[in-house]
Amino acid sequence: SSTREGRPVKRRSIMLIAGEVSGDALAAELVEALREKILQHESQPTADVQPLHTALTPYFFGAGGPKMAAAGVDLAFDLTRHSVIGVSDMLKKLRTFRRLFLQLHRLARERQPEVIIGVDYGVFNLRFARAIHRHVRKHRRAFVPWQPKLVQYVSPQVWASRPGRARRLAAHHDLLLSIFPFEKEWYRQRAPKLRVEFVGHPLAGRRASSAVQRPQTGDATRLVCLPGSRADEVRRHWPVVTGAFVRLQRELPNLQAKLILPDDTLAQSARALGVPSGLVLQVGGLSEALAQADCALAKSGTSTLECALAGVPAVVFYKTSWPNYWIGKRVVKVKYLAMPNLLAGEAVFPEFIQAAATPENVARVALAILRDETRRAAIQSRLATVVAGLGDAGASTRAAEAIVGLLY
């Protein structure tokens, strides 16, 4: 904080919570955009004789990962280290999550940010917003004016399972920032009081800024393998990916394949599982690898959108623990897991889930795609239509503008 003629000048304070690798990257981009937008807004002259705010750099704090830390967020701890998959895995770490939850709740009460932003990580962040909302209502006093704006950036997949959560979102949030075009209308029909803004998908901007021209000559067949971004995902999908690669390698002597992982820790774990000869394990550089790929083997998740944005046909797979699978089967109501397929309303990317996710199945379909240039062109044409609906570059900027609108 600072002072002006003896009176305090407040520094904008914003709390962010992201619990996954993708959310960490998304939050970091949002922080950069928010910092710029807030400084721009507060640098403008006003008619106030004694403004309560000045062009001080806003203060960001909360929980997330290394990218948020690099963006200048004061992290209480690295929440991405505790990322889990499914209900059964969360139950195993329930005491840990409760401890982290209470720590963040106490931090919010002590620092009283003006805005609290949950970035993806739906189960944790929706519960956190509800807890803060209830606390504020219970302790509202004339001399305790803390009423933070509550924002969720990236809608939980309520349209896929448990749609009743839409009403809870509306009850506890001031703003939902949507990254998929169909969500705004979906919420309008089920939770009309909730303010929803479609800002576009942030990957569209990242892809546009890092595109590399796909080679037009040469006899090599290029494959990208994407087993996941969590240790448990990589472990479960390793036999599927490496087994499919070995089978494809036998059929395609000119095959060049890269297996991409997001960090060195996962790469070290993967090497311990055994990397087949001819499969290059690489940390980072996904956009560049996809820009030169003919096909991808991709775990269902954000990576399938990366493939769609790059125009790369993909074979999608997903395996989880059997308890998580059986729970998911009972609550998930959508026909496809891969988001490009949901947006297209058809299986543009072939999907193999749980028991069907075998090396044989994945390799068989990937080989058929690689050998059929007409089929690849048809997939790419369909993907172009899907990508066009994701919005233009600048999702983080539009998200920041919507949040700044809550402050002024």
BELDAUR-V870975 format. One record per run of one state. SS is the DSSP state (a for helix, b for strand, c for the rest). FROM is the first residue (numbers start at 1). TO is the last residue. Records with the same first field share a line. If there is no record, write none. Layout:
SS = FROM-TO / FROM-TO
This chain:
c = 1-1 / 5-6 / 11-12 / 19-20 / 43-52 / 54-58 / 65-65 / 71-73 / 83-85 / 93-93 / 112-114 / 120-121 / 139-140 / 142-143 / 145-148 / 154-164 / 173-174 / 179-182 / 191-195 / 199-201 / 210-220 / 227-230 / 252-254 / 262-263 / 274-278 / 284-285 / 292-294 / 300-301 / 311-313 / 319-321 / 332-338 / 345-349 / 357-358 / 372-372 / 389-394 / 408-408
b = 2-4 / 7-10 / 13-18 / 53-53 / 59-64 / 74-78 / 115-119 / 141-141 / 144-144 / 149-153 / 175-178 / 196-198 / 221-226 / 255-261 / 279-283 / 295-299 / 314-318 / 350-353
a = 21-42 / 66-70 / 79-82 / 86-92 / 94-111 / 122-138 / 165-172 / 183-190 / 202-209 / 231-251 / 264-273 / 286-291 / 302-310 / 322-331 / 339-344 / 354-356 / 359-371 / 373-388 / 395-407
